[in-house]
């Protein structure tokens, strides 16, 4: 007997299906990777194996319970008001959780999902409008003139730069949300609207992340975010993200605990400095540290460009920073090392710097 483990309103690329087998036959004609994942989703195990992004270490496989994955899909549908027959575009690799979740949302909720090109320019050849999609910042940066093709867009897989954030603030055709989450939390557990309140679903200030219903947050002794979300994970998730708790359901992300710099006994969040100077630099950059005999660590600025192309004075660049926050050296690299989703791999990139 043919089995059916998906919503009756599901459509992929405009096609409807009568059974799991029918769906799998079609998917095998368009994507081997998606077919393999669907076979895993339809098997008798109560979990799937998902690979972490590897942005802060070596990618590793972790199990996620299918019932939690379904709960996450339903939470997204409820929060963003995306019912059955929602039109959606999949333009993320199925290899990672964000791509998998777009497919699971369609299966669970009965969306009409189109499987687009997995590229850095996902909207370039699109000639229709969708209710919903998910992208990484690099894809959004390359799609600024085509964002009108998506009505609601979530952006994850890395923090949105200040430069991109400023560009997106004035987009009037699309509701755009920065997301906070990780593989262990089955993508986002909190969202932050990028534009003014007229585009937001909740009363959430655009400066802060607001957690989804059913999620509880608090801080540990390191001031890092702790997540309790029993509908999507059995374990309490201790993160390495330093935050400022605004309320019991809102937080401000300050930076990664892994990146905190101890310079002369002063603890510095590099991401805070980056936000302060972002408007002054048109290139990709990040703040890091190197060993210093006197301070222990000293702050440095690393910019992705040729040195002769950088024409801004240090006085203007660092005027909003304290003495300890001000970079003591600036280094230029032709190209940063990044993950597949475009996240800068800071430690690997730092190894390219000639410190002599």
C-alpha positions as a printed Julia matrix, in Angstrom:
356×3 Matrix{Float64}:
  0.0    0.0     0.0
  1.26   3.44   -0.86
  1.95   5.62    2.19
  1.33   9.35    2.58
  3.41  11.34    5.06
  2.8   14.85    3.83
  0.05  17.47    3.71
 -2.6   17.02    1.01
 -2.01  20.57   -0.33
  1.73  20.03   -0.93
  3.08  21.0    -4.33
  6.68  20.9    -5.52
  7.45  22.92   -8.63
  3.71  22.97   -9.34
  3.22  19.18   -9.09
  0.92  17.36   -6.64
  1.56  13.8    -5.41
 -0.51  10.79   -4.38
  2.03   9.0    -2.17
  5.53   9.07   -0.7
  6.65   6.85   -3.56
  5.13   9.19   -6.13
  6.89  12.16   -4.54
 10.23  10.34   -4.36
 10.05   9.31   -8.01
  9.64  12.93   -9.02
 12.31  14.31   -6.7
 14.88  11.81   -7.99
 14.55  13.46  -11.4
 15.57  16.88  -10.07
 17.89  16.38   -7.08
 19.73  13.36   -5.73
 20.43  15.14   -2.42
 16.78  16.03   -1.83
 15.73  12.49   -2.72
 18.19  11.04   -0.21
 16.91  13.35    2.49
 13.27  12.52    1.78
 14.07   8.82    1.99
 15.52   9.5     5.43
 12.49  11.59    6.4
 10.06   8.87    5.33
 11.93   5.96    6.98
 10.91   4.35   10.28
 13.49   6.11   12.44
 12.19   8.8    14.79
 15.13  11.1    14.02
 17.16  12.54   11.16
 20.9   13.22   11.07
 21.86  16.81   10.34
 25.29  18.39    9.9
 26.2   21.58   11.78
 27.41  24.57    9.77
 31.03  24.42   10.93
 31.3   28.19   11.34
 32.87  27.85   14.79
 34.53  24.45   14.4
 34.54  21.25   12.4
 31.04  20.37   11.06
 29.57  17.48   13.01
 26.5   15.27   12.55
 23.78  15.48   15.2
 20.41  13.7    15.51
 17.16  15.69   15.53
 13.86  14.09   16.5
 11.33  14.27   13.67
  8.53  15.32   16.04
 10.63  18.33   17.09
 11.36  19.19   13.46
  7.62  19.19   12.74
  7.0   21.38   15.8
  9.57  23.87   14.52
  7.89  23.97   11.11
  4.52  24.65   12.72
  5.98  27.4    14.92
  7.31  29.2    11.86
  3.93  28.9    10.14
  2.13  30.33   13.17
  4.52  33.2    13.88
  4.81  34.4    10.3
  1.18  33.63    9.39
  2.01  31.15    6.62
 -0.89  28.69    6.16
 -1.34  25.85    3.67
 -0.89  26.79    0.01
  1.74  29.39    0.95
  4.04  29.84   -2.04
  7.69  29.46   -1.07
 11.12  29.31   -2.69
 13.85  26.89   -1.61
 17.23  28.39   -2.5
 19.42  27.01    0.32
 21.49  23.79    0.21
 19.54  20.76    1.44
 22.78  19.62    3.08
 22.2   21.87    6.1
 19.26  22.37    8.45
 18.0   25.64    6.92
 17.49  24.01    3.52
 15.99  20.89    5.05
 13.51  22.96    7.04
 12.16  24.74    3.96
 11.3   21.33    2.54
  9.85  20.02    5.83
  7.69  23.13    6.2
  6.26  22.47    2.75
  5.61  18.79    3.54
  4.12  19.51    6.96
  2.08  22.6     6.15
  1.04  21.96    2.57
  3.03  24.75    0.97
  3.53  25.2    -2.75
  7.32  25.05   -2.85
  9.53  25.75   -5.85
 13.06  24.35   -5.77
 15.24  27.12   -7.16
 18.89  27.47   -7.99
 21.2   27.01   -5.01
 23.43  29.97   -5.8
 24.63  33.3    -4.49
 22.12  34.99   -6.83
 18.93  33.03   -6.07
 16.4   35.49   -7.51
 18.22  36.3   -10.72
 16.12  34.01  -12.94
 12.89  34.09  -10.92
  9.88  35.57  -12.74
  7.18  35.18  -10.07
  6.4   36.37   -6.54
  6.5   34.16   -3.44
  4.94  34.53   -0.01
  8.05  33.28    1.79
 11.71  32.32    1.5
 14.88  31.98    3.56
 18.36  33.17    2.57
 21.82  33.74    3.95
 23.16  37.34    4.04
 25.33  36.87    0.95
 22.28  35.85   -1.11
 20.33  38.85    0.17
 23.21  41.21   -0.65
 23.19  39.89   -4.21
 19.39  40.13   -4.53
 18.69  43.71   -3.43
 17.09  44.64   -6.76
 14.94  41.52   -6.78
 13.65  41.35   -3.21
 10.2   42.45   -4.37
  9.78  38.84   -5.55
  9.57  37.69   -1.9
  6.87  39.04    0.46
  8.32  37.68    3.71
 11.99  36.82    3.99
 13.98  35.39    6.87
 17.76  35.81    6.88
 20.04  33.49    8.84
 23.29  31.56    8.67
 25.31  34.54    9.87
 24.87  38.0    11.32
 23.75  40.74    8.96
 26.41  43.4     8.5
 25.6   47.01    9.36
 26.04  47.95    5.71
 23.47  45.4     4.55
 21.19  46.24    7.46
 21.08  49.89    6.37
 20.25  48.91    2.8
 17.41  46.64    3.92
 15.83  49.22    6.23
 14.4   51.07    3.26
 12.98  48.03    1.44
  9.21  48.55    1.22
  8.18  45.52   -0.82
  9.31  42.78    1.55
  9.01  42.05    5.27
 12.54  41.04    6.27
 13.56  39.35    9.51
 16.96  38.5    10.9
 16.82  35.14   12.67
 18.69  33.67   15.62
 19.17  29.95   15.92
 21.4   26.99   15.21
 21.24  23.4    14.06
 20.62  22.21   17.61
 17.49  24.4    17.86
 16.26  23.35   14.4
 16.94  26.81   12.87
 15.44  29.94   14.4
 14.09  30.29   17.92
 14.05  34.1    17.78
 13.54  36.76   15.11
 14.24  40.47   14.73
 12.44  42.65   12.18
 14.85  44.74   10.15
 12.51  47.46    8.93
 10.34  49.94   10.8
  7.38  48.71   12.86
  4.93  49.1     9.98
  6.42  45.91    8.51
  6.62  43.88   11.7
  4.24  41.21   12.9
  4.78  41.87   16.6
  5.52  44.94   18.71
  9.13  43.84   18.92
 11.65  46.66   18.74
 13.88  46.2    15.71
 16.91  46.44   18.02
 16.13  43.17   19.77
 15.43  39.52   19.04
 12.08  38.19   20.18
 11.76  34.49   20.94
  9.03  32.37   19.42
  6.17  31.08   21.6
  7.18  28.16   23.82
 10.8   29.31   24.14
 12.28  30.39   27.49
 15.59  32.26   27.76
 18.02  33.25   30.49
 21.76  33.89   30.94
 24.52  31.76   32.44
 27.45  33.0    34.53
 29.32  34.01   31.36
 26.38  36.24   30.32
 25.72  33.81   27.47
 22.24  32.94   26.28
 20.61  29.74   27.54
 17.62  28.35   25.65
 14.89  26.1    26.98
 12.5   25.0    24.24
 10.86  21.65   25.15
  8.89  21.45   21.9
 12.03  21.41   19.75
 14.77  19.95   21.94
 14.97  17.72   24.99
 18.14  19.4    26.19
 18.63  22.9    27.55
 20.92  24.63   25.03
 23.86  26.57   26.46
 25.16  28.89   23.77
 28.37  30.9    23.42
 26.44  34.04   22.47
 26.87  36.93   24.89
 23.54  38.75   25.26
 21.77  41.51   27.1
 18.36  40.31   28.32
 15.74  42.99   27.65
 12.78  41.0    29.0
 11.74  37.4    29.5
 11.24  37.05   25.73
 13.6   39.64   24.19
 17.38  39.87   24.02
 20.11  41.91   22.42
 22.93  39.93   20.82
 26.32  41.37   21.77
 28.78  38.88   20.3
 30.41  35.48   20.6
 32.01  34.46   23.9
 34.66  32.67   21.82
 35.65  36.01   20.29
 35.87  38.06   23.52
 39.21  39.85   23.77
 40.95  40.37   27.12
 43.18  43.39   26.57
 44.94  44.59   29.71
 42.2   43.05   31.85
 39.43  44.78   29.88
 36.98  42.41   28.19
 35.99  43.56   24.71
 33.31  42.23   22.35
 34.71  42.47   18.8
 31.21  42.47   17.33
 30.38  45.61   19.33
 33.35  47.43   17.8
 32.37  46.17   14.36
 28.92  47.71   14.69
 30.48  51.01   15.78
 32.73  51.37   12.74
 30.69  49.52   10.1
 29.33  52.67    8.43
 32.88  53.86    7.8
 34.1   50.77    5.93
 32.71  49.64    2.6
 34.69  46.37    2.57
 34.2   43.18    4.56
 36.14  43.31    7.8
 36.29  41.97   11.33
 37.86  42.78   14.68
 40.17  40.24   16.3
 43.25  40.14   18.54
 46.85  39.02   18.52
 49.32  38.37   21.35
 50.86  41.39   23.04
 53.56  41.28   25.73
 52.1   44.21   27.67
 48.31  43.78   27.21
 48.13  40.01   26.79
 45.95  40.57   23.73
 45.71  43.63   21.56
 42.83  44.53   19.27
 43.41  44.44   15.52
 41.32  45.26   12.46
 41.34  42.9     9.47
 39.97  44.22    6.15
 39.27  42.3     2.94
 40.87  44.6     0.37
 44.19  45.79   -0.96
 45.88  48.25    1.38
 46.22  50.9    -1.32
 42.44  50.79   -1.89
 41.67  51.75    1.71
 41.6   55.54    1.97
 40.0   56.42    5.3
 41.83  58.07    8.18
 42.14  56.23   11.48
 40.93  59.34   13.3
 37.51  59.25   11.62
 37.28  55.49   11.74
 37.91  55.03   15.44
 36.52  58.26   16.92
 33.63  56.48   18.71
 35.9   53.89   20.35
 37.63  53.9    23.7
 41.4   53.54   24.04
 41.15  49.81   24.7
 38.64  49.22   21.88
 40.73  51.03   19.28
 42.64  48.61   17.01
 46.39  48.83   17.49
 47.12  47.4    14.02
 45.26  47.08   10.74
 45.87  44.17    8.36
 44.68  43.75    4.78
 43.87  40.47    3.08
 42.85  39.89   -0.5
 40.25  37.26    0.48
 38.72  35.95    3.7
 38.09  32.27    4.38
 34.35  31.63    4.7
 31.88  28.8     5.14
 29.61  27.72    2.28
 26.92  30.09    3.58
 29.31  33.04    3.56
 30.2   33.23    7.27
 33.7   34.55    7.88
 35.87  31.92    9.54
 37.85  34.26   11.76
 40.45  31.87   13.17
 41.31  30.37    9.79
 41.45  33.81    8.19
 43.75  35.13   10.93
 46.28  32.42   10.09
 46.72  34.05    6.67
 48.02  37.28    8.21
 51.74  37.94    8.05
 52.53  39.3    11.52
 56.21  39.93   10.86
